[in-house]
Amino acid sequence: MAMSAATHLPVIPAVTKISQSIIRILGCNPGKMTLQGTNTYLIGSGRKRLLLDAGEPDKPKFIENLRKVLKEENVAIENILITHWHNDHLGGVKDVLEISEAKDCKVWKFPRTDAEDSYQNLPASLKLLPLRDGQRFAVEGATIEVIHTPGHTTDHVVVSHEESGALFSGDCILGDATTVFEDLYDYMKSLEKILQLEPTVIYPAHGSIIENPNDRIKYYIMHRKKREEAICELLKTKKTHLFTELDIVKNIYKDTPTEMWPAAAYNVNHHLKKLAKEGKVVESEKDGQNVWQFSDKNSVL
């Protein structure tokens, strides 16, 4: 899910043949949190292929486009891999499984650690198979490796395409925006892990293909560090002031559209929780709201 979408997003075609072994099918679910929509990827060059992510439920145009690709390529889906539990990635599984070329495929997802893996949009008979960190899948024309990258969610994975060095980044890194996350500490560790992979190109779950992956990953890391510095500086200059998360957003997210402020406040909350663990800020309550202020105690600022 996106945090700060560009005003004019590049157009992404409904179907794009990226290479002999990668076809991108757009999920037909555009929105402020999904950008142009969810990018799903059909991987492989043989009769049996792998689908990465399945879009949202009840998007008939997406299913129509996917069905058309499968018929034109004369292929079937053997496995569906889900990057994480969010509805715009997992919710479309039930509709994909109704396609004749996909009805017998297996569905894989890394287990959540913060909640039970139980989802209302999935068929009752469907058993999600557990992905493992380092697990590999081989189809004709492609070998991929699953890499656990928590932070956006506890179950988030990225997928490395061994033949080309490409990385399918899920929601960890987006094409035309920054992303939201559940745990900033884990998220920053995951970004560092991806940087060490040195991908040749990134295929994100939302937005355009990233042709300069290392620069983008470093930008993401720097962006989060700058946000953290800005939060600390704001609280430090007004040590006695009690700030809500929205107060902080209004002060430091001045280029972000107001409709994105709730998502920005969500990210600010996670920055504050990390800073609180480090003893740099303290949390209290005022008028039923969580408020934050700078802490001189144990602070290294």
Protein Blocks (a to p, Z undefined) as FASTA:
>chain_A
ZZbdcfbdcdddfbdcfblmbccddehiacfklonopcdddedjbfbdcdehjbjehilk
lmmmmmmmmmmnopadfbdcdfbfbfklmmmmmmmmmpmklmmpccdddddfkbccddfk
bcfklccddddehiacddehiacdddddehjbmkbccdddfknopacekjmbcfkbccdd
fblklmmmmmmmmmmnopabdcdfedcddfblmlmmmmmmmmmmmmmmmmmmmmmmmmmb
ccdfklmmmmmmmmbcfklmmmmmmmmmmmmmmmmmnopaccddeehiacddddfehpaZ
Z
